[in-house]
Amino acid sequence: MEWGVIESMPCTIRLLKVPRSEAGFLDFDEYERLVAGAQASSATDTSVVLLAGDAGLRCGEIMGLASD
């Protein structure tokens, strides 16, 4: 509508209220257990855990590193 492409909106969009939640964080012991579990699993799992935990990359950033 704003661009003048259509005359009217074909539907109504209503935003839902989502309660705010706090981000969860691991303490050092939990993180070490997570790293150990990833190391026991695979090199890929270990890489993902270390990229997130040590390098501070977010999920989308890690997925952007995937090579085809």
C-alpha positions as CSV (number, residue, x, y, z in Angstrom):
1,M,0.0,0.0,0.0
2,E,2.7,2.5,0.9
3,W,4.4,2.0,-2.4
4,G,1.2,2.3,-4.4
5,V,1.4,-1.2,-5.7
6,I,-1.9,-2.5,-4.1
7,E,-5.0,-0.5,-3.1
8,S,-5.7,-2.2,0.2
9,M,-4.2,-4.7,2.6
10,P,-5.4,-8.2,1.9
11,C,-5.2,-9.1,5.6
12,T,-4.8,-7.7,9.0
13,I,-1.6,-8.2,11.0
14,R,-1.8,-8.2,14.7
15,L,1.4,-8.3,16.8
16,L,1.3,-10.6,19.8
17,K,2.7,-9.6,23.2
18,V,5.7,-11.7,24.1
19,P,6.9,-11.5,27.7
20,R,10.5,-10.4,28.2
21,S,12.8,-13.1,29.3
22,E,16.4,-13.0,30.5
23,A,19.2,-14.6,28.6
24,G,20.7,-17.6,30.4
25,F,24.4,-17.8,30.9
26,L,26.7,-20.7,31.8
27,D,29.1,-20.6,34.7
28,F,32.7,-21.7,34.1
29,D,32.1,-25.3,35.3
30,E,29.0,-25.7,33.1
31,Y,30.9,-24.3,30.1
32,E,33.8,-26.7,30.7
33,R,31.3,-29.6,30.8
34,L,29.8,-28.4,27.5
35,V,33.2,-28.2,25.9
36,A,34.1,-31.7,27.1
37,G,30.8,-33.0,25.7
38,A,31.4,-31.4,22.4
39,Q,34.9,-32.8,22.2
40,A,33.5,-36.3,22.8
41,S,31.0,-35.8,20.1
42,S,32.7,-34.4,17.0
43,A,35.1,-31.8,15.7
44,T,32.2,-29.8,14.3
45,D,30.4,-29.7,17.7
46,T,33.7,-28.6,19.3
47,S,34.2,-25.8,16.8
48,V,30.7,-24.5,17.3
49,V,30.9,-24.5,21.1
50,L,34.3,-22.8,21.1
51,L,33.2,-20.2,18.4
52,A,30.2,-19.3,20.6
53,G,31.8,-19.6,24.0
54,D,35.4,-18.3,23.5
55,A,35.0,-16.1,20.4
56,G,31.6,-14.8,21.3
57,L,30.0,-15.4,17.9
58,R,26.2,-15.6,17.7
59,C,24.3,-18.4,16.0
60,G,23.8,-16.6,12.7
61,E,27.5,-15.6,12.6
62,I,28.5,-19.2,13.1
63,M,26.1,-20.5,10.5
64,G,27.5,-17.8,8.1
65,L,30.9,-19.5,8.4
66,A,29.7,-22.8,6.9
67,S,31.4,-23.7,3.7
68,D,29.8,-25.7,0.9
